[in-house]
Amino acid sequence: MKALGLSLFLFLASCAHSIHEVHTSDFAPAAPIESGEMVKAYSEQFVIFHFIGNTDYVDEAYNKLMRACPQGQVTAITTQYSTSLGFFSWTNKILMQGLCLPNQAKKI
């Protein structure tokens, strides 16, 4: 009986993860990676029984990325969209990364 209870608990508590899409922006202005600093931003949306609370999580991640480079320009942005599945719920996740180039950097 304990084994059945443990199996049921593990089944209900289990989860899965999936990367759906990875998008890369242009590399304009083109610059060596050493000329800038890598910046990251993360945001997520929790959904339970198809009830959604945060619908602007992608904009939040983008705004965080831009704020991480206040004195420069972000280029070579990659956006990773993934989902972590739970029991009757899931979490949509956005991870954005880019190269922050100082405004005075020369274009190649």
Residue pairs with C-beta under 8 A, 6 or more apart in sequence:
12 87
13 87
14 87
15 84
15 85
15 86
15 87
16 84
16 85
17 82
17 83
17 84
17 85
18 82
18 83
18 85
19 80
19 81
19 82
20 81
20 82
20 83
21 79
21 80
21 81
22 78
22 79
22 80
22 81
23 78
23 79
23 81
24 76
24 77
24 78
24 79
25 75
25 76
25 77
25 78
25 79
25 98
26 75
26 76
27 75
27 76
28 75
29 73
29 75
29 101
29 105
29 107
29 108
30 75
30 107
30 108
31 75
31 99
31 101
31 105
31 107
31 108
32 108
33 99
35 101
35 102
35 105
36 72
36 75
36 99
36 100
36 101
36 102
36 105
37 69
37 99
37 100
38 97
38 98
38 99
38 100
39 65
39 68
39 69
39 74
39 97
39 98
39 99
39 100
40 65
40 68
40 95
40 96
40 97
41 61
41 62
41 63
41 64
41 65
41 68
41 95
41 96
41 97
42 61
42 64
42 93
42 94
42 95
42 96
43 57
43 58
43 60
43 61
43 64
43 93
43 94
44 54
44 57
44 91
44 92
44 93
44 94
45 52
45 53
45 54
45 55
45 57
45 91
45 92
45 93
46 53
46 54
46 89
46 90
46 91
47 89
47 90
47 91
47 92
48 88
48 89
49 88
49 89
54 60
57 92
57 94
58 94
61 79
61 94
61 95
61 96
62 96
64 96
65 74
65 77
65 96
65 97
65 98
66 74
68 74
68 100
69 98
69 100
71 102
71 103
72 100
72 101
72 102
72 103
72 105
73 100
73 101
73 103
74 98
74 99
74 100
74 101
75 98
75 99
75 101
76 98
76 99
77 96
77 97
77 98
78 96
78 97
78 98
79 94
79 95
79 96
80 93
80 94
80 95
80 96
81 92
81 93
81 94
82 92
82 93
82 95
83 90
83 91
83 92
83 93
84 90
84 91
84 93
